[in-house]
Amino acid sequence: MKRVFAAVDLYFFFALDVVRSSLRVAYDVLTPRHRMQPAIIAVDVSALSDRQLLVMANMITMTPGSMGVGLSEDHKTFYVHLMYLDGPVEEAAAGFENGYGRRVRNVF
């Protein structure tokens, strides 16, 4: 039963992230001033299994404004390209680890 609630939590977290990101990208495209601050961040994924990493990578890539660009050879670091970096790189990486990583681990 825990996994069912974790899956629902992951679904709503992902859906909210997609809606929020879509609105942000659409606003940036439709206005004359671009507010992009692109960056590539390294996300620690050493605690994830291959299946969990696959799910997390797909969800990140399906979210507008972010895209998975690679995995380190030791499979411990996942590189993510962001259109909007709103703070320190460490905070953005921790946001992915605590947001997607934790929820994906709870489901799978």
DSSP file (Angstrom, degrees, kcal/mol; ACC not computed):
  #  RESIDUE AA STRUCTURE BP1 BP2  ACC     N-H-->O    O-->H-N    N-H-->O    O-->H-N    TCO  KAPPA ALPHA  PHI   PSI    X-CA   Y-CA   Z-CA
    1    1 A M     >        0   0    0      0, 0.0     4,-1.8     0, 0.0     5,-0.2   0.000 360.0 360.0 360.0 -31.1    0.0    0.0    0.0
    2    2 A K  H  >  +     0   0    0      1,-0.2     4,-2.4     2,-0.2     5,-0.2   0.900 360.0  52.6 -60.9 -39.9    3.0    2.3    0.6
    3    3 A R  H  > S+     0   0    0      2,-0.2     4,-2.6     1,-0.2    -1,-0.2   0.845 104.3  56.0 -67.1 -32.7    4.0    2.0   -3.0
    4    4 A V  H  > S+     0   0    0      2,-0.2     4,-2.2     1,-0.2    -1,-0.2   0.946 110.9  43.4 -63.6 -47.5    0.6    3.0   -4.2
    5    5 A F  H  X S+     0   0    0     -4,-1.8     4,-2.4     1,-0.2    -2,-0.2   0.879 113.7  52.2 -65.0 -36.9    0.7    6.2   -2.2
    6    6 A A  H  X S+     0   0    0     -4,-2.4     4,-2.5     2,-0.2    -2,-0.2   0.888 109.2  50.1 -65.5 -38.5    4.3    6.8   -3.3
    7    7 A A  H  X S+     0   0    0     -4,-2.6     4,-2.5     2,-0.2    -2,-0.2   0.896 110.8  48.7 -66.6 -40.3    3.3    6.3   -7.0
    8    8 A V  H  X S+     0   0    0     -4,-2.2     4,-2.5     2,-0.2     5,-0.2   0.912 111.7  50.1 -64.4 -42.1    0.4    8.8   -6.6
    9    9 A D  H  X S+     0   0    0     -4,-2.4     4,-2.4     1,-0.2    -2,-0.2   0.922 111.7  47.9 -61.0 -45.3    2.9   11.2   -5.0
   10   10 A L  H  X S+     0   0    0     -4,-2.5     4,-2.7     2,-0.2     5,-0.2   0.909 110.9  52.0 -62.4 -42.7    5.4   10.8   -7.8
   11   11 A Y  H  X S+     0   0    0     -4,-2.5     4,-2.9     1,-0.2    -2,-0.2   0.944 113.2  42.4 -60.1 -49.7    2.6   11.2  -10.4
   12   12 A F  H  X S+     0   0    0     -4,-2.5     4,-2.4     2,-0.2     5,-0.2   0.867 113.7  52.4 -69.2 -35.0    1.4   14.5   -8.9
   13   13 A F  H  X S+     0   0    0     -4,-2.4     4,-2.1    -5,-0.2    -1,-0.2   0.940 114.2  43.4 -61.5 -47.1    4.9   15.8   -8.4
   14   14 A F  H  X S+     0   0    0     -4,-2.7     4,-2.6     2,-0.2    -2,-0.2   0.923 113.7  50.3 -65.4 -45.6    5.8   15.1  -12.0
   15   15 A A  H  X S+     0   0    0     -4,-2.9     4,-2.4    -5,-0.2     5,-0.2   0.918 112.4  47.0 -60.8 -44.2    2.5   16.5  -13.3
   16   16 A L  H  X S+     0   0    0     -4,-2.4     4,-2.7     1,-0.2    -1,-0.2   0.897 112.1  50.7 -63.9 -40.4    2.9   19.7  -11.3
   17   17 A D  H  X S+     0   0    0     -4,-2.1     4,-2.5    -5,-0.2     5,-0.2   0.897 110.8  49.0 -64.9 -40.5    6.6   20.0  -12.5
   18   18 A V  H  X S+     0   0    0     -4,-2.6     4,-2.6     2,-0.2    -2,-0.2   0.925 113.8  45.7 -65.0 -44.9    5.5   19.5  -16.1
   19   19 A V  H  X S+     0   0    0     -4,-2.4     4,-2.3     2,-0.2     5,-0.2   0.945 115.2  46.7 -63.6 -48.0    2.8   22.2  -15.9
   20   20 A R  H  X S+     0   0    0     -4,-2.7     4,-1.9     1,-0.2    -2,-0.2   0.918 115.9  45.1 -61.1 -44.7    5.0   24.7  -14.1
   21   21 A S  H  X S+     0   0    0     -4,-2.5     4,-2.6    -5,-0.2     5,-0.2   0.884 110.9  53.6 -68.2 -38.5    7.9   24.1  -16.5
   22   22 A S  H  X S+     0   0    0     -4,-2.6     4,-2.7    -5,-0.2     5,-0.2   0.921 109.8  47.6 -62.0 -44.0    5.6   24.3  -19.5
   23   23 A L  H  X S+     0   0    0     -4,-2.3     4,-2.4     2,-0.2    -1,-0.2   0.895 112.4  49.9 -64.1 -39.5    4.2   27.7  -18.4
   24   24 A R  H  X S+     0   0    0     -4,-1.9     4,-2.1    -5,-0.2    -2,-0.2   0.933 113.8  43.8 -66.6 -45.1    7.7   29.0  -17.7
   25   25 A V  H  X S+     0   0    0     -4,-2.6     4,-2.2     2,-0.2    -2,-0.2   0.917 114.2  50.6 -66.3 -42.7    9.0   28.0  -21.1
   26   26 A A  H  X S+     0   0    0     -4,-2.7     4,-2.4    -5,-0.2    -2,-0.2   0.914 110.4  49.7 -61.6 -42.9    5.9   29.2  -22.9
   27   27 A Y  H  X S+     0   0    0     -4,-2.4     4,-1.4     1,-0.2    -1,-0.2   0.915 111.5  48.8 -61.2 -42.9    6.1   32.6  -21.2
   28   28 A D  H  < S+     0   0    0     -4,-2.1    -1,-0.2     1,-0.2    -2,-0.2   0.859 113.3  47.2 -67.3 -34.8    9.8   32.9  -22.1
   29   29 A V  H  < S+     0   0    0     -4,-2.2    -1,-0.2     1,-0.2    -2,-0.2   0.879 114.2  46.4 -72.6 -38.0    9.1   32.0  -25.8
   30   30 A L  H  < S+     0   0    0     -4,-2.4    -2,-0.2    -5,-0.2    -1,-0.2   0.635 102.1  72.5 -84.4 -14.4    6.1   34.4  -26.1
   31   31 A T  S  < S-     0   0    0     -4,-1.4     0, 0.0    -5,-0.2     0, 0.0  -0.724  82.4-126.2-100.1 153.2    7.8   37.4  -24.5
   32   32 A P  S    S+     0   0    0      0, 0.0     2,-0.5     0, 0.0    -1,-0.1   0.806  91.7  70.1 -69.3 -28.3   10.5   39.5  -26.2
   33   33 A R  S    S-     0   0    0      2,-0.0     2,-0.4    -3,-0.0    -2,-0.2  -0.791  75.8-144.7 -95.7 126.6   13.0   39.2  -23.3
   34   34 A H        -     0   0    0     -2,-0.5    -5,-0.1     1,-0.1    -6,-0.1  -0.751  13.0-171.8 -91.5 133.4   14.5   35.8  -22.8
   35   35 A R        +     0   0    0     -2,-0.4    -1,-0.1     2,-0.0     2,-0.1   0.085  34.3 141.7-109.5  20.8   15.2   34.9  -19.2
   36   36 A M        +     0   0    0     48,-0.1    48,-0.2    -8,-0.1    47,-0.1  -0.376  26.8 179.6 -68.3 140.6   17.2   31.7  -19.8
   37   37 A Q  B     -a   84   0A   0     46,-2.2    48,-1.1    -2,-0.1    -1,-0.1  -0.660  21.5-160.8-134.5  77.1   20.2   30.9  -17.7
   38   38 A P        +     0   0    0      0, 0.0     2,-0.3     0, 0.0    45,-0.2  -0.230  19.2 158.4 -67.7 149.0   21.3   27.5  -19.1
   39   39 A A  E     -B   82   0B   0     43,-2.0    43,-3.3     2,-0.0     2,-0.5  -0.980  36.8-131.1-160.5 156.2   23.5   25.2  -17.2
   40   40 A I  E     -B   81   0B   0     -2,-0.3     2,-0.3    41,-0.2    41,-0.2  -0.978  30.5-169.4-112.8 125.7   24.6   21.6  -17.0
   41   41 A I  E     -B   80   0B   0     39,-2.8    39,-2.5    -2,-0.5     2,-0.6  -0.826  19.9-129.5-116.2 154.4   24.4   20.1  -13.5
   42   42 A A  E     -B   79   0B   0     -2,-0.3     2,-0.5    37,-0.2    37,-0.2  -0.910  21.9-163.2-104.0 121.5   25.7   16.9  -12.1
   43   43 A V  E     -B   78   0B   0     35,-3.1    35,-2.9    -2,-0.6     2,-0.5  -0.910  19.8-126.9-108.3 127.2   23.1   14.9  -10.1
   44   44 A D  E     +B   77   0B   0     -2,-0.5    33,-0.2    33,-0.2     3,-0.1  -0.612  36.2 164.5 -74.0 118.8   24.3   12.1   -7.8
   45   45 A V    >   +     0   0    0     31,-2.5     3,-1.7    -2,-0.5    32,-0.2   0.040  34.6 118.5-121.8  24.1   22.4    8.9   -8.7
   46   46 A S  T 3  S+     0   0    0     30,-0.7    -1,-0.1     1,-0.3    31,-0.1   0.749  73.6  56.9 -65.0 -23.0   24.6    6.4   -6.9
   47   47 A A  T 3  S+     0   0    0     29,-0.1     2,-0.3    -3,-0.1    -1,-0.3   0.489  93.2  89.7 -85.8  -2.7   21.7    5.4   -4.6
   48   48 A L  S <  S-     0   0    0     -3,-1.7     2,-0.1    28,-0.1    -3,-0.1  -0.723  71.0-133.0 -99.8 144.3   19.4    4.5   -7.6
   49   49 A S     >  -     0   0    0     -2,-0.3     4,-2.6     1,-0.1     5,-0.2  -0.307  37.9 -97.9 -77.6 173.3   19.1    1.1   -9.4
   50   50 A D  H  > S+     0   0    0      1,-0.2     4,-2.3     2,-0.2     5,-0.1   0.903 125.7  48.7 -62.1 -40.7   19.3    1.0  -13.2
   51   51 A R  H  > S+     0   0    0      2,-0.2     4,-2.3     1,-0.2    -1,-0.2   0.919 112.2  48.0 -65.4 -43.5   15.5    0.8  -13.4
   52   52 A Q  H  > S+     0   0    0      1,-0.2     4,-2.6     2,-0.2    -2,-0.2   0.902 111.7  50.6 -63.3 -40.7   15.1    3.8  -11.0
   53   53 A L  H  X S+     0   0    0     -4,-2.6     4,-2.8     2,-0.2     5,-0.2   0.895 108.8  52.1 -63.9 -40.3   17.6    5.7  -13.0
   54   54 A L  H  X S+     0   0    0     -4,-2.3     4,-2.2     2,-0.2    -2,-0.2   0.929 111.7  45.6 -61.4 -46.2   15.8    5.0  -16.2
   55   55 A V  H  X S+     0   0    0     -4,-2.3     4,-2.4     2,-0.2    -2,-0.2   0.934 115.0  47.3 -63.4 -46.4   12.5    6.2  -14.8
   56   56 A M  H  X S+     0   0    0     -4,-2.6     4,-2.5     1,-0.2     5,-0.2   0.920 111.9  50.0 -62.9 -44.0   14.1    9.4  -13.3
   57   57 A A  H  X S+     0   0    0     -4,-2.8     4,-2.3     1,-0.2    11,-0.3   0.902 111.6  48.6 -62.5 -41.4   16.0   10.2  -16.6
   58   58 A N  H  X S+     0   0    0     -4,-2.2     4,-2.0    -5,-0.2    -1,-0.2   0.911 111.9  48.7 -65.5 -41.6   12.8    9.8  -18.6
   59   59 A M  H  X S+     0   0    0     -4,-2.4     4,-0.7     2,-0.2    -2,-0.2   0.910 112.4  48.2 -66.0 -41.1   10.8   12.0  -16.3
   60   60 A I  H >< S+     0   0    0     -4,-2.5     3,-0.8     1,-0.2     6,-0.2   0.919 113.0  48.2 -63.9 -43.0   13.5   14.7  -16.3
   61   61 A T  H 3< S+     0   0    0     -4,-2.3    -1,-0.2     1,-0.2    -2,-0.2   0.823 108.3  54.4 -69.4 -30.9   13.8   14.6  -20.1
   62   62 A M  H 3< S+     0   0    0     -4,-2.0    -1,-0.2    -5,-0.2    -2,-0.2   0.615  89.8  92.2 -77.4 -11.4   10.0   14.8  -20.6
   63   63 A T  S X< S-     0   0    0     -3,-0.8     3,-1.7    -4,-0.7   -45,-0.1  -0.732  87.7-115.1 -85.0 124.0    9.9   18.0  -18.4
   64   64 A P  T 3  S+     0   0    0      0, 0.0   -40,-0.1     0, 0.0   -39,-0.1  -0.308  99.0  27.1 -58.2 136.4   10.1   21.1  -20.5
   65   65 A G  T 3  S+     0   0    0      1,-0.2    18,-2.8    -4,-0.1    19,-0.5   0.379 111.2  75.1  93.3  -4.3   13.3   23.1  -19.8
   66   66 A S  E <   +C   82   0B   0     -3,-1.7     2,-0.3    -6,-0.2    16,-0.2  -0.989  51.5 177.2-139.2 150.4   15.4   20.1  -18.7
   67   67 A M  E     -C   81   0B   0     14,-1.9    14,-3.3    -2,-0.3     2,-0.4  -0.963  30.6-122.8-154.1 131.9   17.1   17.3  -20.5
   68   68 A G  E     +C   80   0B   0    -11,-0.3    12,-0.2    -2,-0.3     3,-0.1  -0.616  29.9 176.0 -72.7 129.6   19.2   14.4  -19.5
   69   69 A V  E     -     0   0B   0     10,-2.9     2,-0.3    -2,-0.4    11,-0.2   0.589  52.0 -25.1-114.2 -14.1   22.5   14.6  -21.4
   70   70 A G  E     -C   79   0B   0      9,-1.2     9,-3.1     2,-0.0     2,-0.4  -0.960  43.1-124.8 174.9 167.0   24.6   11.8  -20.1
   71   71 A L  E     -C   78   0B   0     -2,-0.3     7,-0.2     7,-0.2    -3,-0.0  -0.990  36.0-113.0-129.7 136.4   25.6    9.3  -17.4
   72   72 A S    >   -     0   0    0      5,-2.9     3,-1.8    -2,-0.4     5,-0.0  -0.232  32.2-108.9 -65.4 160.4   29.1    9.0  -16.0
   73   73 A E  T 3  S+     0   0    0      1,-0.3    -1,-0.1     2,-0.1    -2,-0.0   0.808 120.6  51.9 -62.5 -30.4   31.0    5.7  -16.8
   74   74 A D  T 3  S-     0   0    0      3,-0.0    -1,-0.3     1,-0.0    -2,-0.1   0.423 108.9-125.6 -87.0   2.7   30.6    4.6  -13.2
   75   75 A H  S <  S+     0   0    0     -3,-1.8    -2,-0.1     2,-0.2     3,-0.1   0.773  83.3 107.6  60.8  30.3   26.8    5.2  -13.3
   76   76 A K        +     0   0    0      1,-0.2   -31,-2.5   -32,-0.1   -30,-0.7   0.573  69.7  51.1-109.4 -13.9   27.0    7.4  -10.2
   77   77 A T  E     -B   44   0B   0    -33,-0.2    -5,-2.9   -32,-0.2     2,-0.5  -0.990  60.5-164.6-132.2 129.2   26.5   10.9  -11.8
   78   78 A F  E     -BC  43  71B   0    -35,-2.9   -35,-3.1    -2,-0.4     2,-0.5  -0.949  16.4-142.3-112.1 128.6   23.7   11.9  -14.2
   79   79 A Y  E     -BC  42  70B   0     -9,-3.1   -10,-2.9    -2,-0.5    -9,-1.2  -0.792  17.5-170.6 -97.7 130.2   24.2   15.1  -16.1
   80   80 A V  E     -BC  41  68B   0    -39,-2.5   -39,-2.8    -2,-0.5     2,-0.5  -0.970  15.3-144.7-123.9 130.3   21.1   17.3  -16.7
   81   81 A H  E     -BC  40  67B   0    -14,-3.3   -14,-1.9    -2,-0.4     2,-0.4  -0.836  21.0-166.3 -92.1 127.5   20.9   20.4  -19.0
   82   82 A L  E     -BC  39  66B   0    -43,-3.3   -43,-2.0    -2,-0.5   -16,-0.2  -0.916  22.6-157.5-113.8 139.6   18.6   23.1  -17.5
   83   83 A M  S    S+     0   0    0    -18,-2.8   -46,-2.2    -2,-0.4     2,-0.5   0.788  90.1  39.1 -77.8 -29.6   17.3   26.1  -19.4
   84   84 A Y  B     -a   37   0A   0    -19,-0.5     2,-0.7   -48,-0.2    -1,-0.2  -0.938  62.3-175.4-129.9 109.2   16.8   28.0  -16.1
   85   85 A L        -     0   0    0    -48,-1.1     4,-0.1    -2,-0.5   -45,-0.0  -0.910   6.5-177.9-102.4 110.0   19.2   27.8  -13.3
   86   86 A D        -     0   0    0     -2,-0.7    -1,-0.1     2,-0.1     3,-0.0   0.173  60.9 -14.2 -97.3  17.1   17.6   29.8  -10.4
   87   87 A G  S    S-     0   0    0      0, 0.0     5,-0.0     0, 0.0     0, 0.0  -0.947 106.0 -13.2 177.3-160.6   20.3   29.5   -7.8
   88   88 A P     >  -     0   0    0      0, 0.0     4,-1.7     0, 0.0     3,-0.3  -0.284  58.2-122.4 -62.8 149.4   23.5   27.7   -7.0
   89   89 A V  H  > S+     0   0    0      1,-0.2     4,-2.5     2,-0.2     5,-0.2   0.871 111.6  58.1 -59.3 -39.0   24.3   24.5   -9.0
   90   90 A E  H  > S+     0   0    0      1,-0.2     4,-2.4     2,-0.2    -1,-0.2   0.879 104.8  50.4 -62.1 -38.6   24.4   22.5   -5.7
   91   91 A E  H  > S+     0   0    0     -3,-0.3     4,-2.0     2,-0.2    -1,-0.2   0.891 110.3  49.6 -67.0 -39.1   20.8   23.5   -4.8
   92   92 A A  H  X S+     0   0    0     -4,-1.7     4,-1.7     2,-0.2    -2,-0.2   0.923 112.4  47.3 -65.7 -43.4   19.5   22.5   -8.3
   93   93 A A  H  X S+     0   0    0     -4,-2.5     4,-2.3     1,-0.2    -2,-0.2   0.913 112.1  49.9 -63.9 -42.0   21.3   19.1   -8.1
   94   94 A A  H  X S+     0   0    0     -4,-2.4     4,-3.0     1,-0.2     5,-0.3   0.853 105.8  58.2 -64.7 -33.9   19.9   18.5   -4.6
   95   95 A G  H  X S+     0   0    0     -4,-2.0     4,-2.1     2,-0.2     5,-0.4   0.895 108.8  44.1 -62.7 -40.3   16.5   19.4   -5.8
   96   96 A F  H  X>S+     0   0    0     -4,-1.7     5,-2.5     3,-0.2     4,-0.8   0.908 115.3  48.6 -69.3 -41.8   16.6   16.6   -8.4
   97   97 A E  I  <>S+     0   0    0     -4,-2.3     5,-1.3     1,-0.2    -2,-0.2   0.927 120.8  35.5 -63.7 -44.9   18.0   14.2   -5.9
   98   98 A N  I  <5S+     0   0    0     -4,-3.0    -1,-0.2     3,-0.2    -2,-0.2   0.784 125.4  40.9 -81.7 -27.7   15.4   15.0   -3.2
   99   99 A G  I  X5S+     0   0    0     -4,-2.1     4,-1.2    -5,-0.3    -3,-0.2   0.964 133.2  10.6 -82.7 -72.7   12.5   15.6   -5.6
  100  100 A Y  I  X5S+     0   0    0     -4,-0.8     4,-2.9    -5,-0.4     5,-0.3   0.933 128.0  54.0 -75.0 -46.8   12.7   12.9   -8.3
  101  101 A G  I  ><S+     0   0    0     -5,-2.5     4,-2.2     1,-0.2    -3,-0.2   0.918 111.2  43.6 -57.1 -49.4   15.3   10.6   -6.8
  102  102 A R  H  ><S+     0   0    0     -5,-1.3     4,-1.8    -6,-0.2    -1,-0.2   0.917 116.6  46.8 -64.1 -44.1   13.6   10.2   -3.5
  103  103 A R  H  X S+     0   0    0     -4,-1.2     4,-1.3     2,-0.2    -2,-0.2   0.894 112.0  49.6 -68.4 -39.5   10.1    9.7   -5.0
  104  104 A V  H  X S+     0   0    0     -4,-2.9     4,-2.7     1,-0.2     3,-0.3   0.906 109.5  52.5 -65.6 -40.7   11.4    7.2   -7.7
  105  105 A R  H  < S+     0   0    0     -4,-2.2    -1,-0.2    -5,-0.3    -2,-0.2   0.884 107.4  52.9 -60.7 -38.2   13.2    5.2   -5.0
  106  106 A N  H  < S+     0   0    0     -4,-1.8    -1,-0.2     2,-0.2    -2,-0.2   0.806 115.1  40.2 -68.6 -28.7   10.0    5.0   -2.9
  107  107 A V  H  <        0   0    0     -4,-1.3    -2,-0.2    -3,-0.3    -1,-0.2   0.902 360.0 360.0 -86.3 -44.8    8.0    3.6   -5.9
  108  108 A F     <        0   0    0     -4,-2.7    -3,-0.2    -5,-0.2    -2,-0.2   0.410 360.0 360.0-104.8 360.0   10.5    1.2   -7.4
